[in-house]
Amino acid sequence: MQVKIAESWLPCLKEEFSAPYYKELENFVNTQYREHTCYPPEEQVFAAFDHCSPEQLKVVILGQDPYHGEGQANGLCFSVNEGIPHPPSLKNILKEVSEDTGISYPESGNLERWAEQGVLLLNATLSVRQSQAGSHQRKGWEKFTDNVIKKISSQNSGIVFLLWGGYAAKKAKLIDAEKHHVLISGHPSPLSANRGFWFGNGHFTKCNTILKEMGKAPIIW
């Protein structure tokens, strides 16, 4: 796995790519992609960074694992490629966007349009083996993405972090809440959403209100 990440992120992350844990991770991922079908495509593993530069960063949304079905994952958490049916969590995200902001439910589940406005759509684990959810967890990706969160927290101010579900909420300890804004809710998965822990959280309008109060352009969700 060659590091094909946007050059704008290299000053922030170059130490990670030379760390011993990352070399072990790289060897594991290379073997997995060589011997099995894995997602997202290798060239999209770092797509979250490619579509959102450090200079434009305004919002961070944290996911856990890429989709493991054929053609779904494109390197952005919760996002799918054009023309792919929306998975359940994404459906609930887009329903909440529609109800919260008043916009129509979108046909496309490709969230590159968010990323290009300054939303980093970061999964904790950046690759997965086909049909085997969580198969690349605890191999080093979590250390890498935790360090990304820490660096964003230390090197920036006024970032809005949207933490959905218990797993993402645990990442709050990596964020300086005195410098940043942290919004926490239930996960958009049907299990959580149907129990009343997702719908009505208002995160999308709350996020835009915070951005506008800081003099930043709101996100067109």
C-alpha positions in Angstrom: 0.0 0.0 0.0 1.7 3.1 -1.2 0.8 6.3 0.7 -1.3 8.2 -1.9 -2.6 11.0 0.3 -3.1 14.6 -0.6 0.2 16.5 -0.2 -1.5 19.2 1.9 -1.8 16.6 4.7 1.8 15.3 4.6 3.3 18.0 7.0 0.7 16.9 9.6 0.9 13.2 9.1 4.4 12.4 7.8 5.5 11.2 11.3 2.8 8.6 11.2 3.9 7.1 7.9 7.4 6.5 9.2 6.3 5.0 12.6 6.9 1.3 13.3 3.2 0.6 13.9 2.4 2.0 10.4 5.0 -0.2 8.7 3.3 -3.3 10.3 -0.1 -2.0 9.2 1.1 -1.4 5.7 2.4 -4.9 5.4 -0.9 -6.3 6.7 -3.0 -4.2 4.3 -0.7 -5.0 1.3 -1.1 -8.7 2.0 -4.9 -8.4 2.4 -5.3 -6.5 -0.9 -3.0 -8.9 -2.7 -4.7 -12.1 -1.5 -8.3 -11.0 -1.0 -10.9 -8.6 -2.3 -10.9 -5.6 -0.1 -12.6 -2.2 0.0 -12.4 0.6 -0.7 -10.3 0.4 -3.9 -6.7 0.8 -2.9 -6.4 4.2 -4.5 -9.4 5.5 -2.4 -8.1 4.3 1.0 -7.1 7.9 1.9 -10.0 9.6 -0.1 -11.3 11.4 3.0 -8.1 13.4 3.0 -8.0 13.9 -0.7 -11.4 15.6 -0.8 -10.8 17.8 2.3 -7.6 19.8 2.8 -6.4 20.9 6.2 -6.9 24.5 5.1 -10.6 24.1 4.4 -11.3 21.8 7.3 -14.4 22.9 9.3 -16.2 19.7 10.4 -15.2 16.1 11.3 -17.6 13.2 11.1 -16.4 9.9 12.5 -17.4 6.5 11.3 -16.1 3.1 12.3 -15.5 0.7 9.3 -15.9 1.0 5.5 -18.8 -0.8 3.8 -17.8 -4.3 2.9 -20.2 -4.9 0.0 -19.2 -4.7 -3.7 -19.0 -1.2 -5.1 -20.2 0.6 -1.9 -17.1 2.0 -0.1 -15.4 5.1 -1.6 -13.1 6.0 1.3 -15.5 8.5 3.0 -17.4 7.3 6.1 -21.1 6.6 5.5 -20.7 7.5 1.8 -21.4 5.3 -1.2 -20.5 5.5 -4.9 -23.0 7.0 -7.4 -25.9 4.7 -8.3 -25.4 2.5 -5.3 -28.5 1.9 -3.1 -28.2 3.7 0.2 -27.3 1.5 3.2 -29.6 1.8 6.3 -27.4 4.1 8.3 -26.9 6.4 5.3 -30.7 6.4 4.7 -31.2 7.6 8.2 -28.5 10.3 8.0 -30.1 11.7 4.8 -33.6 11.5 6.3 -32.4 13.5 9.3 -30.7 16.0 6.9 -34.0 16.4 5.1 -36.1 16.8 8.2 -33.6 19.0 10.0 -32.8 21.4 7.1 -35.9 21.1 4.9 -34.0 20.1 1.8 -35.3 17.2 -0.3 -33.9 13.7 0.3 -31.0 13.4 -2.2 -30.8 10.7 -4.9 -27.0 10.4 -4.5 -25.4 8.8 -1.5 -22.0 10.0 -2.5 -20.9 12.5 0.2 -18.0 13.9 -1.7 -20.2 17.1 -1.9 -19.8 17.4 1.9 -16.1 16.7 1.9 -15.4 19.3 -0.7 -16.9 21.9 1.6 -14.6 21.1 4.4 -16.1 18.0 6.1 -13.6 15.3 6.9 -15.5 12.0 6.7 -13.1 9.8 8.6 -13.6 6.1 9.4 -11.6 4.7 12.4 -10.5 1.8 10.1 -9.7 2.7 6.5 -10.0 -0.7 4.9 -12.0 -4.0 5.1 -12.1 -7.4 3.6 -15.1 -8.2 1.4 -18.1 -9.4 3.3 -16.2 -9.4 6.6 -17.1 -6.4 8.7 -14.4 -5.4 11.1 -11.8 -7.6 9.5 -9.1 -4.9 9.4 -9.8 -3.6 12.9 -7.1 -3.7 15.6 -4.3 -3.8 13.0 -3.1 -0.3 13.4 -5.7 1.8 11.6 -7.3 3.0 14.9 -3.9 4.3 16.1 -3.4 6.2 12.9 -6.9 7.8 12.9 -6.8 8.5 16.6 -3.5 10.4 16.0 -5.2 12.2 13.1 -7.9 13.4 15.5 -5.3 14.4 18.1 -3.4 16.4 15.5 -6.5 18.2 14.2 -7.4 19.0 17.8 -4.0 20.4 18.7 -3.2 22.2 15.4 -6.7 23.8 14.8 -9.4 25.6 16.6 -13.1 26.0 16.0 -13.6 22.6 14.4 -17.1 21.0 14.8 -16.9 17.3 15.6 -20.0 15.2 15.0 -19.8 12.0 17.1 -22.6 9.5 16.4 -22.9 6.4 18.5 -21.0 5.0 21.4 -17.9 4.1 19.5 -17.5 7.6 18.1 -18.4 9.2 21.4 -15.4 7.6 23.0 -13.2 9.7 20.7 -14.3 12.8 22.5 -11.4 12.3 24.9 -9.0 13.0 22.0 -10.5 16.4 21.4 -9.8 19.6 23.3 -13.4 20.7 24.0 -12.2 24.2 25.0 -10.9 24.8 21.5 -13.5 22.9 19.5 -17.3 22.1 19.4 -18.3 18.5 20.0 -21.9 17.3 19.2 -22.8 13.8 20.3 -25.9 11.7 19.5 -27.0 8.1 19.0 -25.9 6.2 15.9 -27.9 6.5 12.7 -28.1 2.7 12.4 -31.7 1.4 12.5 -31.2 -0.3 15.9 -30.3 3.1 17.5 -32.5 5.3 15.3 -35.6 3.2 15.8 -35.2 3.5 19.6 -35.2 7.3 19.4 -31.5 7.9 19.7 -30.9 9.5 16.2 -33.8 11.3 14.6 -34.3 14.8 15.9 -30.7 15.4 17.0 -30.6 18.5 14.8 -26.9 18.1 14.2 -26.9 19.6 10.7 -28.5 22.9 11.6 -26.7 23.0 14.9 -23.4 22.6 13.1 -24.2 25.3 10.6 -25.3 27.7 13.4 -21.9 27.2 15.1 -20.0 27.7 11.8 -21.9 31.0 11.1 -21.3 32.2 14.6 -17.6 31.8 13.9 -17.9 33.6 10.6 -17.5 30.5 8.4 -19.7 29.5 5.5 -22.3 26.9 6.5 -22.3 23.4 4.9 -24.8 22.8 2.1 -25.9 19.4 3.3 
